[in-house]
Amino acid sequence: MAAYLLTKSNAIFTDALESVVNIVAGAIGLYSLIYSSKPKDEDHPYGHGKVEFLSAGIEGGMILVAGCGIIGKAAYHLVYPQIISKIDIGLYLTLIAGAANYILGWIMEAQGHKARSPILQGGGQHLKTDAYSSIGLVVGLGLVWWLGMNWIDNAIALLFGLFITYSGYKLVRSSISGIMDKSDTKIIKQLVAQLEQERKPDWIDIHNLRVIKYGSTLHIDSHMTLPWYYDIEKAHQIISEIDTMVNEYTQDSVEFFIHTDPCIPTSCPICALAECPVRQHPFVRHIIWNEENVQPN
């Protein structure tokens, strides 16, 4: 903001306004992280992790508004130009701010992946994007300084305003998807691949698999077909093994709710259990589990 006040450059104003948004969004994000880390209670049996999606949505909405403001200001000054001064100082300040944004963004994104936190990952990616934007601004302002064409400054601001608006839109869309429990195909694909790799002969079939994310916690529902003659203790042992395996693989807090289904005669052709005492049909083929065939009923 100091660089903008010195230079009156609309291109620098885009960076300055977004930095103000980042500070406010950071405060909201900090609150959401504290709130989402609270343990489950009677009113929130699934925990408080959903607040992170709400926080990301608010941040995206603020970025959208900032982007529209930048576009309007840049368009106005394309028609009614203003004098730009002290571009050299503005370049130095923009470079310093860009470097700081990139370092902080890299740290936040790394911690976000480690903690599986969408608000940290989103904030880190956003700050790194700001740093790339700063590089573009420096190049553009260098042209203004060299060529003396002030309209380039407003053109750059207009382009970055459009980019910022699009970034805000993506963040809002991602937030709505999280709140609406949109299926995360990446998580499902990785999980199913691990289940297929660790699969035992008596794990006849898995279906109705659903994954919901609450902050850093995954809630997984599924149905598993087991031999009908297994008693409750045996079925529970198998489910506990799967639960332990998934938690070790994801390195996450996972709640796995598995409903067991008894096998039926039509299960025999896909059942690889060699020593089945009640088999009615020979084994025909092994069906490889994937993200397409484990989700339907």
ABEGO torsion letter per residue (X at the ends): XAAAAAAGBAAAAAAAAAAAAAAAAAAAAAAAAAAAABBBBAABAAEAAAAAAAAAAAAAAAAAAAAAAAAAAAAAAAABBBBBBGAAAAAAAAAAAAAAAAAAAAAAAAAAAAAGBAAAAAAAAAAAAAAAAAAAAAAAAAAAAAAGBAAAAAAAAAAAAAAAAAAAAAAAAAAAAAAAGBBBAAAAAAAAAAAAAABBAABABBBGBBBBBBEABBBBBBBBBBBAABBAAAAAAAAAAAAAAAAAAAGBBBBBBBBBBBBBAAAAAABABABBAABABBBABBBBBBAAAAABX
